[in-house]
Amino acid sequence: MGESRVIDERFLRKHRLRSRADFQHVYDSELFAADPCLVVRACPNGLDRTRLGLSVSRKVGGAVVRNRWKRLIREAFRRVRTQMPSGLDLIVRPRAGAEPDYRQIAESLPRLAGQLARKRRRQRR
């Protein structure tokens, strides 16, 4: 029988931006990409993994809507993390007026992260 590989999709502490300094480092970076649903800021982190931070303002909606956005973004990141470039710190912010939709978020995250990785490579030249 063939070996089945189990992909670890847990969202561990090491995959999160946690400190104010981590967030500030990303905000100080000029790398960002956006689509109608999300705005993603990024900076290189020098690690072998991509880390996620969330910034969901009250402009997006009430507490229930903001928490739904956060749950959907975390879940999409957890599931598509292996499709994303490594070595980036990302801060994801939903656009005001956009409706939370898992499928759209799961498509946007790897695409926007890929755009940011390409922008970063162009800047280093």
C-alpha positions as CSV (number, residue, x, y, z in Angstrom):
1,M,0.0,0.0,0.0
2,G,1.1,3.5,-0.7
3,E,2.1,5.9,2.1
4,S,-0.5,8.5,2.8
5,R,1.0,11.9,3.9
6,V,-0.8,13.8,6.5
7,I,-0.5,17.5,6.1
8,D,-0.3,19.4,9.4
9,E,-2.9,22.2,9.0
10,R,-3.0,23.3,12.6
11,F,-2.9,27.0,13.3
12,L,-0.2,27.1,15.9
13,R,1.2,30.0,17.9
14,K,4.3,30.0,15.7
15,H,2.1,30.9,12.7
16,R,0.7,34.0,14.3
17,L,1.9,37.6,14.7
18,R,1.5,38.2,18.4
19,S,3.5,41.2,19.5
20,R,3.0,44.9,18.9
21,A,6.6,45.0,17.5
22,D,5.7,42.2,14.9
23,F,2.7,44.2,13.8
24,Q,4.6,47.5,13.7
25,H,7.4,45.9,11.6
26,V,4.8,44.8,9.0
27,Y,3.0,48.2,9.0
28,D,6.4,49.9,8.5
29,S,6.9,47.9,5.3
30,E,5.6,49.3,2.1
31,L,4.6,45.9,0.6
32,F,0.8,45.5,0.2
33,A,-1.6,44.0,-2.2
34,A,-5.4,44.2,-2.3
35,D,-8.5,42.9,-4.1
36,P,-12.2,43.8,-3.6
37,C,-12.3,41.6,-0.5
38,L,-9.0,41.9,1.4
39,V,-6.0,44.2,1.9
40,V,-2.8,42.3,2.8
41,R,0.4,44.0,4.1
42,A,3.6,42.0,4.2
43,C,7.3,42.0,5.1
44,P,10.0,39.3,5.1
45,N,10.4,37.6,8.5
46,G,13.6,35.5,7.9
47,L,11.8,32.4,9.0
48,D,10.9,29.2,7.1
49,R,7.2,29.9,7.6
50,T,4.6,32.6,6.9
51,R,2.9,34.1,9.9
52,L,-0.6,35.8,10.0
53,G,-1.9,38.8,11.8
54,L,-5.4,40.2,11.6
55,S,-6.7,43.7,11.7
56,V,-10.5,43.9,11.6
57,S,-11.8,47.4,12.3
58,R,-15.3,48.4,13.4
59,K,-15.8,49.8,9.9
60,V,-16.3,46.2,8.8
61,G,-19.3,45.8,11.1
62,G,-20.4,44.8,14.6
63,A,-18.7,42.3,16.8
64,V,-20.5,39.3,15.3
65,V,-19.4,40.3,11.8
66,R,-15.8,41.1,12.8
67,N,-15.5,37.8,14.6
68,R,-16.9,36.0,11.6
69,W,-14.2,37.7,9.4
70,K,-11.5,36.6,11.8
71,R,-12.7,33.0,11.9
72,L,-12.9,32.8,8.2
73,I,-9.5,34.4,7.5
74,R,-7.8,32.1,10.1
75,E,-9.5,29.0,8.7
76,A,-8.6,30.0,5.1
77,F,-5.0,30.6,6.1
78,R,-4.8,27.3,8.0
79,R,-6.0,25.4,4.9
80,V,-4.0,27.2,2.2
81,R,-0.8,27.9,4.1
82,T,1.0,25.2,2.2
83,Q,0.1,27.0,-1.1
84,M,1.6,30.3,0.1
85,P,5.2,31.5,-0.2
86,S,7.1,31.1,3.1
87,G,9.1,33.7,4.9
88,L,6.5,36.4,5.1
89,D,4.7,38.1,7.9
90,L,1.2,39.1,6.7
91,I,-1.4,41.4,8.1
92,V,-4.8,40.7,6.6
93,R,-7.6,43.4,6.7
94,P,-11.0,42.9,5.2
95,R,-12.4,45.8,3.2
96,A,-15.3,47.7,4.6
97,G,-18.5,46.7,2.8
98,A,-17.2,43.4,1.6
99,E,-19.2,40.3,2.7
100,P,-17.4,37.5,4.5
101,D,-17.2,34.6,2.1
102,Y,-14.8,31.6,2.8
103,R,-14.3,30.6,-0.8
104,Q,-13.3,34.1,-1.9
105,I,-11.0,34.5,1.1
106,A,-9.4,31.1,0.4
107,E,-8.7,32.1,-3.2
108,S,-7.5,35.6,-2.4
109,L,-5.0,34.8,0.3
110,P,-2.5,32.7,-1.7
111,R,-2.9,34.9,-4.8
112,L,-2.2,38.1,-2.8
113,A,0.7,36.5,-0.9
114,G,2.2,35.4,-4.2
115,Q,1.9,38.9,-5.5
116,L,3.7,40.2,-2.4
117,A,6.5,37.7,-2.7
118,R,7.0,38.7,-6.3
119,K,7.0,42.4,-5.4
120,R,9.6,41.6,-2.7
121,R,11.9,39.8,-5.1
122,R,11.7,42.8,-7.5
123,Q,12.6,45.2,-4.8
124,R,15.7,43.3,-3.8
125,R,17.1,43.5,-7.3
